[in-house]
Amino acid sequence: MHLPWSSERLAEKHPFVAWAWGLLSLDFTGIAFGALFFCWSLTPSLLPRDWLYQGLIGGITAAIGYAFGCIVGWATYRYWLSRLTWWPPPVRLQQITKIAVPVLSFAAALIMLVYAAGWQRELAALMGAEGTTTTGYLRTLALSAAVAALLISLWRVLRDLVLLIARYLNKWLRVPRSAAAPIGAVLVAFLGYTLVTDVLFNGVYSFMNSAFSLQNDETRAEVVRPMRAERSGSPESYAPWETLGYEGRDFVYRGLHAEQLSEFNNGAPAKEPIRVYAGLQTAEDTDARLDIVIDELERTGAFQRKALVVIPTTGTGWVNPTAANAIELMYNGDTALVASQYSYLPSWVSFLADRGKAADAGRALVHRVHERWLQEPEATRPKLLVYGESLGTQAGEGAFDGLADIRDMVDGVLWVGPPNSNRLWSTLEDRRDPGSPEVQPEYSDGLVVRFAEDAAALDAQQGPWLHPRVLYIQHPSDPVVWWSPDLIFNRPDWLSEPPGYDRLPSMRWFPFVTFWQVAADLANAAGVPDGHGHNYGTVMVDGFAAVGAPDGWTSTDTERVRAALNAIAGSQGPEK
């Protein structure tokens, strides 16, 4: 006789409900390892994280741990326990285990959550951000459990799909059972790969490209067409205002004008800064857009300025307004900034799906400007500088084959927050001088290229620094700099060495876990105070002063420009 609520009765009367309920059954070895991985995920990462972020990453890592635990449990039973005469253990011990494992796992998770809340407060204090509360952080456990359950159930659905296909292969095509299951697994894997790559990935990519192209046609509420001839998009410009794109219109509209620069520079007469930009809609292809860029540089007299700064942009064509203001303040407007859009997609999408396009766009822009710059008399041509931030550094690096190429082509390079996948950056990191840390490496005694985490670290570096100079600025806490797929299986040097100024010493590397932790930090990379994460604030001033300052520049001048940038606080005066 079966009880009405027994599993046998449920399977007989309601097979689908029984199958769905079976998705929730858990392996006890998997629970133990899932709890262990979850506790690992609570250890400190690079940036402060609220309970929501931690809940998501904790759920993913717990699911990975659960899968690993199931594999360990299966292998242990198959190759060891099944051969023991006393296995399985007494029923009483099995019952105790079924209670003890979940209870101990839950208790361990609660204890670790208390410690994790403390670590989060330490990390927030280190960066001058607001910390979390212990009681609020306990919500992490519920969210992580839900995420892990969802992922485990998804895996079981795929497993059951394989078994279903195998059953029909055996029944209809008379495929032997020993071969039907592998064939089913291959079919599901193929269908899943096709769905993700050809349907989901390409579909999402096309959708996002279309969606962001619509945003590209919009303009910020306060942004209007510039009337000064020194700006692209003005009535005199060869690049029509409506073709510059969302970020391009913002770039040419904003910035200080000559009278404002003069005021910030103690009344010294200033020139109207030149800002040249070409959007994706400015011309049909890259060559045609760059033809317009060169025409704009010639029209505005850019090759007669003291400094010409080429700015390979991030995905959508964004240029950091603080960096643009910094170089214009340093030269009191005697500058020309040039940038060009190469994508509708934001940086994180371009980074994942279209990195080669960034390098190609950077190479095309830098080489075309350099070719025209060479036509000017050497004695009067402006300093040619290259600046890039985030994905813009990858676009900038794409213009050069190596350090020798940089020294032959330009007068200085400033790259800020480079992604870990950058070709030149990773080569320099790998070949750094023995004994220098990965977080702030030294390459060839700093003769040509240097790395700095902040202004103080830059000032502290001694010894000769040859011109033209190359400078990378990178924070110890910037996940854009340190995230890499290698984190899945390998502990990086930067987690073996003493931490930088804004990373907790208690951060440790764990397989799989650290990869997901730093990946989660990417979502909030710039959502921290200046000087931390991917938010570089006014350190651009120190960077430009190091690689391409005007003649006679002093540290007092640097602080004056920094004070001006702080006064501006990211806002720009209206176009006149």
Secondary structure, 3 states (H helix, E strand, C coil): CCCCCCHHHHHHHCHHHHHHHHCCCCCHHHHHHHHHHHHHHCCCCCCCCCHHHHHHHHHHHHHHHHHHHHHHHHHHHHHCHHHCCCCCCCHHHHHHHHHHHHHHHHHHHHHHHHHHHHHHHHHHHHHCCCCCCHHHHCHHHHHHHHHHHHHHHHHHHHHHHHHHHHHHHHHHCCCCHHHHHHHHHHHHHHHHHHHHHHHHHHHHHHHHHHHHHHHHCCCCCCCCCCCCCCECCCCCCCCCHHHCHHHHHHHHHCCCCHHHHHHHCCCCCCCCCEEEEECCCCCCCHHHHHHHHHHHHHHHCHHHCCEEEEEECCCCCCCCHHHHHHHHHHCCCCEEEEEECCCCCCHHHHHHHCHHHHHHHHHHHHHHHHHHHCCCCCCCCCEEEEEEECHHHHHHHCCCCCHHHHHHHCCEEEEECCCCCCHHHHHHHHCCCCCCCCCCCECHHHCCEEEECCHHHHHHCCCCCCCCEEEEECCCCCHHHHCCHHHHCCCCHHHCCCCCCCCCCCCCCCCCHHHHHHHHHHCCCCCCCCCECCECCCHHHHHHHHHHCCCCCCHHHHHHHHHHHHHHCCCCCCCC
